[in-house]
Amino acid sequence: MFHNPQLDTVLIKLASRCNINCSYCYVYNMGDSNWTTMEKQMTEPTMLAIAKSLTELADFQDQRFSIVLHGGEPLLIGAKKLDFFLSLLRNSLGVDYPISIQTNGILISSQILDICSKNKTSIAVSIDGYREINDKFRIGHNNKGTFDQVINGINILKSHPDHEFLNAGLLAVIDPSSDPEKIYSFFKELEAPSVDFLYKDGNHSILPLGKSAIDSTEYGEWMTKLLKVYLNDKNPLPIRILDDMLKVLLGGTVSKEGMGITDYGIVIIDTNGIIMKNDTLKSSFDGADKFKKPINIKDGKLLDFIGSKEFNEYREMQRPSSEKCLRCPILNICGGGMILHRWKDGSEFNNTSVYCADQLHLVENMKQLISKFYLINA
Ligand code: SF4
């Protein structure tokens, strides 16, 4: 047993299927087949076992952890089961542990929102930008764009009496061919409280969509343009990834996966109760998110597991190991990126991020922009 392991996030996959079929999705369209044999929705015995284990975890560790309900599409479990599970979690943990749902927004209804409001659970919606950009990849099983349905869900969310608590903002996957200024203005028009941006999944062996070569900087250039728009806005829409990077650049610390050099503890509980590694690893190779000796949450051994050698090795995987990263002047900001972005057939995860050139480009520009900002405002 390793000494006092701490979790930051418990990600729970309530449903193994999705009501849409984003073409870039790591779960269904990047080589992993685990979902095909998985039960479609989490059962009540699994939910009861999770509540019990998380109560033990809360008693055991010093720091609070966040709970993120994910999928597939988590709202596919329906209002009744969602209420059952959220009430169970709140009865077990009280109100101090943040619970959020990451959804594509299509199944948001006033009934779902009432349940979330009652159980102090916020909702973040995935949307990639204006119609033309969102509908490029975020499509339904009928191959049609999902933009109108998502906007409808966001409007229902915005009109709920408890929207200020419920609305946890937007999550967008970057399309470097889009106009960052237009994307930013569009999200401001949606009156989102904040937005976070993700780099697309991919690695050294399968380049992310929109990246032409390992040393190309399409994503870094896109982010730099976004940063300029952001810094010039007197009434900015908070952008989490940029705020976190700026905070570290100015001497602070951030405990977030794929950023900085602090350890970040996350477990994924799959729909059938099996404990998994971060599910984005599925994009590296089939089964990359599985532990060698996995446990099921119903075994009641979560604490033993997060204290085990195998879990400790998984946590250590997050630490950058490539020589270039270890000598990198911006290691404290970049942290070597997300584990999935480091994969390369042959050298496995012992590499820089596939976004290394993008990160160097962005942080260099960030430094220059911040120095100018200080000079102007000195
Ligand atoms: S910028 Fe590149 S070398 Fe530096 S830490 Fe990030 S991935 Fe590693």
Boltz pocket constraint, residues with backbone or C-beta under 6 A from the ligand:
constraints:
  - pocket:
      binder: B
      contacts: [[A, 320], [A, 324], [A, 325], [A, 326], [A, 328], [A, 329], [A, 330], [A, 331], [A, 334], [A, 335], [A, 336], [A, 337], [A, 352], [A, 353], [A, 355], [A, 356], [A, 357], [A, 359], [A, 360]]
      max_distance: 6.0
